[in-house]
Amino acid sequence: MAQAKSVGPATVQRIWDAHGLEPHRIRSFERSRDQQLVERLTDVVGLYLNPPDQAAVLCVEEKSQIQAWNRTQPGLPDEKRTWWNQDA
């Protein structure tokens, strides 16, 4: 990437670090087949950069290809524990 953009490798590393990017941890990349990706992406980024007045912007990430795993720890108790009923 440094050669492609004519910058030093340290510059690329600083940019990655500043944005929390770790491309060396990704084994593969799957390109979206969505025909309207650019339009949708533009809309979403526009909401973050210029949100409407008195609006909340929420983001939900869909990972359709990830399968839920079985729990490794038991579930939490149903009752709410507070400092006065810790022995319950």
Backbone as numpy.savetxt, mean C-alpha at the origin, in Angstrom:
# Nx Ny Nz CAx CAy CAz Cx Cy Cz
18.59 1.63 -13.42 17.77 2.81 -13.42 18.65 4.06 -13.42
19.75 4.00 -12.70 20.64 5.15 -12.65 21.18 5.49 -14.04
21.58 4.47 -14.78 22.08 4.70 -16.13 20.99 5.23 -17.05
19.79 4.70 -16.93 18.69 5.12 -17.80 18.34 6.59 -17.59
18.52 7.09 -16.36 18.17 8.48 -16.05 19.40 9.38 -15.91
20.58 8.82 -16.19 21.84 9.57 -16.14 22.08 10.22 -14.78
21.86 9.45 -13.74 22.16 9.89 -12.37 23.00 8.80 -11.71
23.56 9.11 -10.57 24.37 8.14 -9.87 23.51 7.13 -9.12
24.07 5.94 -8.84 23.33 4.92 -8.08 22.92 5.40 -6.69
23.74 6.24 -6.07 23.40 6.77 -4.74 22.15 7.64 -4.80
21.98 8.37 -5.90 20.79 9.21 -6.07 19.54 8.35 -6.14
19.61 7.28 -6.92 18.47 6.37 -7.02 18.16 5.76 -5.66
19.20 5.35 -4.94 18.99 4.75 -3.61 18.36 5.74 -2.65
18.79 7.00 -2.68 18.19 8.02 -1.80 16.72 8.24 -2.12
16.38 8.24 -3.40 14.97 8.42 -3.79 14.15 7.23 -3.31
14.66 6.02 -3.51 13.94 4.83 -3.04 13.76 4.88 -1.53
14.82 5.22 -0.80 14.74 5.28 0.67 13.74 6.34 1.12
13.73 7.49 0.47 12.82 8.58 0.85 11.36 8.19 0.69
11.09 7.29 -0.23 9.70 6.89 -0.49 9.38 5.48 0.01
10.32 4.88 0.74 10.08 3.56 1.30 9.99 2.46 0.27
10.65 2.63 -0.86 10.60 1.63 -1.93 11.69 0.59 -1.72
11.34 -0.65 -1.94 12.29 -1.76 -1.81 12.14 -2.70 -3.00
12.54 -2.27 -4.19 12.32 -3.09 -5.37 13.07 -4.41 -5.35
14.11 -4.51 -4.56 14.86 -5.76 -4.48 14.07 -6.85 -3.76
13.00 -6.49 -3.08 12.18 -7.47 -2.37 11.04 -8.02 -3.23
10.85 -7.47 -4.39 9.76 -7.89 -5.27 10.30 -8.91 -6.25
9.67 -10.09 -6.31 10.14 -11.14 -7.20 9.58 -11.00 -8.61
8.38 -10.45 -8.71 7.79 -10.31 -10.03 6.90 -9.09 -10.06
6.54 -8.67 -11.24 5.66 -7.53 -11.43 4.59 -7.93 -12.42
3.36 -7.67 -12.08 2.26 -8.00 -12.97 1.63 -6.72 -13.48
1.67 -6.55 -14.76 1.11 -5.35 -15.37 -0.41 -5.47 -15.44
-1.09 -4.39 -15.14 -2.55 -4.38 -15.16 -3.06 -4.51 -16.60
-4.14 -5.25 -16.75 -4.77 -5.40 -18.07 -5.97 -4.47 -18.21
-6.19 -3.63 -17.22 -7.33 -2.72 -17.22 -7.16 -1.68 -18.33
-8.11 -1.62 -19.24 -8.04 -0.68 -20.36 -8.21 0.77 -19.90
-8.84 0.95 -18.73 -9.08 2.30 -18.22 -8.13 2.65 -17.08
-7.00 1.99 -17.00 -6.07 2.19 -15.90 -5.60 3.64 -15.79
-5.20 4.23 -16.89 -4.67 5.59 -16.85 -5.74 6.56 -16.35
-6.96 6.44 -16.84 -8.03 7.33 -16.41 -8.33 7.15 -14.92
-8.40 5.91 -14.46 -8.69 5.63 -13.05 -7.56 6.12 -12.16
-6.34 5.85 -12.58 -5.19 6.28 -11.80 -5.14 7.80 -11.70
-5.42 8.47 -12.80 -5.44 9.93 -12.81 -6.50 10.46 -11.83
-7.66 9.84 -11.81 -8.73 10.26 -10.89 -8.30 10.09 -9.43
-7.70 8.94 -9.11 -7.31 8.65 -7.73 -6.20 9.59 -7.28
-5.19 9.77 -8.10 -4.09 10.65 -7.75 -4.60 12.08 -7.62
-5.52 12.48 -8.50 -6.11 13.81 -8.41 -6.83 14.05 -7.10
-7.50 13.02 -6.57 -8.17 13.17 -5.28 -7.18 13.40 -4.15
-6.06 12.73 -4.20 -5.04 12.91 -3.17 -4.36 14.27 -3.28
-4.07 14.69 -4.50 -3.36 15.95 -4.69 -4.25 17.17 -4.50
-5.52 17.04 -4.84 -6.43 18.17 -4.74 -7.80 17.68 -4.27
-7.92 17.30 -2.99 -9.20 16.76 -2.51 -10.28 17.84 -2.46
-11.54 17.46 -2.68 -12.64 18.42 -2.56 -12.73 18.96 -1.13
-13.29 20.15 -0.98 -13.44 20.74 0.35 -14.30 19.85 1.24
-13.91 19.71 2.48 -14.62 18.93 3.49 -14.89 17.50 3.03
-13.90 16.89 2.43 -14.04 15.52 1.96 -12.94 14.66 2.56
-13.23 13.41 2.73 -12.24 12.45 3.18 -11.95 11.50 2.03
-10.68 11.29 1.77 -10.27 10.38 0.70 -9.83 9.08 1.35
-10.51 7.98 1.04 -10.19 6.67 1.58 -9.65 5.79 0.47
-8.73 4.93 0.81 -8.15 4.04 -0.17 -8.33 2.60 0.28
-8.85 1.76 -0.58 -9.00 0.33 -0.30 -8.23 -0.42 -1.37
-7.31 -1.22 -0.93 -6.49 -1.95 -1.88 -7.07 -3.33 -2.10
-7.30 -3.66 -3.34 -7.84 -4.97 -3.68 -6.71 -5.87 -4.13
-6.61 -7.00 -3.49 -5.60 -7.98 -3.87 -6.34 -9.27 -4.19
-6.83 -9.36 -5.39 -7.68 -10.49 -5.76 -6.93 -11.80 -5.89
-5.62 -11.75 -6.06 -4.87 -12.99 -6.26 -4.24 -13.51 -4.98
-4.50 -12.86 -3.86 -3.92 -13.31 -2.60 -4.96 -14.09 -1.82
-4.58 -15.27 -1.39 -5.50 -16.14 -0.66 -5.26 -15.99 0.83
-6.34 -15.90 1.60 -6.22 -15.77 3.06 -5.64 -17.06 3.64
-4.75 -16.92 4.60 -4.13 -18.06 5.26 -4.87 -18.38 6.54
-4.71 -19.59 7.02 -5.26 -19.94 8.32 -4.54 -19.15 9.40
-5.24 -18.89 10.49 -4.63 -18.16 11.60 -3.54 -19.00 12.25
-2.48 -18.33 12.65 -1.42 -19.02 13.39 -1.61 -18.83 14.89
-2.41 -17.83 15.27 -2.70 -17.54 16.67 -4.19 -17.68 16.90
-4.61 -18.04 18.11 -6.05 -18.12 18.39 -6.69 -16.74 18.30
-7.97 -16.71 17.99 -8.69 -15.45 17.90 -8.78 -14.75 19.24
-9.04 -13.46 19.20 -9.18 -12.68 20.42 -10.52 -13.00 21.09
-10.61 -12.84 22.41 -11.88 -13.09 23.09 -12.94 -12.10 22.62
-14.21 -12.51 22.73 -15.30 -11.67 22.27 -15.53 -10.47 23.17
-15.30 -10.62 24.45 -15.59 -9.52 25.36 -14.45 -8.51 25.36
-14.81 -7.28 25.63 -13.82 -6.22 25.69 -13.17 -6.24 27.07
-11.87 -6.37 27.11 -11.17 -6.39 28.39 -10.78 -4.98 28.78
-11.05 -4.65 29.99 -10.66 -3.35 30.53 -9.84 -3.59 31.79
-9.34 -2.55 32.37 -8.47 -2.71 33.54 -9.23 -3.28 34.73
-10.58 -3.15 34.78 -11.31 -3.66 35.93 -11.83 -5.09 35.74
-11.75 -5.64 34.54 -12.17 -7.04 34.37 -11.10 -7.86 33.66
-9.85 -7.67 34.00 -8.77 -8.39 33.37 -8.78 -9.88 33.72
-9.39 -10.25 34.83 -9.41 -11.64 35.26 -10.53 -12.44 34.59
-11.33 -11.78 33.81 -12.50 -12.45 33.19 -12.09 -13.48 32.18
